[in-house]
Amino acid sequence: ALPISDSEEEEIECDVSNMEITDELRQFFAQTERHREELRKQQKLDDERHEMYVEADHDLHCTKGRTVLPPVERPGERRVAEMKKLYGEDAAKIQGMETAMQLNFDRNCDKKQPKYWPLIALKL
């Protein structure tokens, strides 16, 4: 007999020594374990999403994973190869136009310091 007490005043005893473990009980325990595993997986996914979450008043360009190791490949090498594959001989011209547009955007963001739009559902 196992004493189970909710408070000092009450004591409930449960005798589990001759309890029959039925197939239904096994299924219940298996289902409970599956639910626990799903909950663990969901919690892990939520934790990963939370680490990637950016507050609305923080900059999107903040880098978390800084290192003192040298880069594995030359900076921009992969991008140049992708641009060459996409645009052929005009890749340098298009990359220059993209760079100019990005610099203009960054300059305006630095100058005007806009607040990020909150991510809320518009259907109320």
NORLIN-V897525 format. One record per residue. N is the residue number from 0. BURIAL is b if it has 24 or more other ideal C-beta (glycine too) atoms within 12 Angstrom, else e. Layout:
n: <N	N>
burial: <BURIAL	BURIAL>
This chain:
n: <0	1	2	3	4	5	6	7	8	9	10	11	12	13	14	15	16	17	18	19	20	21	22	23	24	25	26	27	28	29	30	31	32	33	34	35	36	37	38	39	40	41	42	43	44	45	46	47	48	49	50	51	52	53	54	55	56	57	58	59	60	61	62	63	64	65	66	67	68	69	70	71	72	73	74	75	76	77	78	79	80	81	82	83	84	85	86	87	88	89	90	91	92	93	94	95	96	97	98	99	100	101	102	103	104	105	106	107	108	109	110	111	112	113	114	115	116	117	118	119	120	121	122	123>
burial: <e	e	e	e	e	e	e	e	e	e	e	e	e	e	e	e	e	e	e	e	e	e	e	e	e	e	e	e	e	e	e	e	e	e	e	e	e	e	e	e	e	e	e	e	e	e	e	e	e	e	e	e	e	e	e	e	e	e	e	e	e	e	e	e	e	e	e	e	e	e	e	e	e	e	e	e	e	e	e	e	e	e	e	e	e	e	e	e	e	e	e	e	e	e	e	e	e	e	e	e	e	e	e	e	e	e	e	e	e	e	e	e	e	e	e	e	e	e	e	e	e	e	e	e>
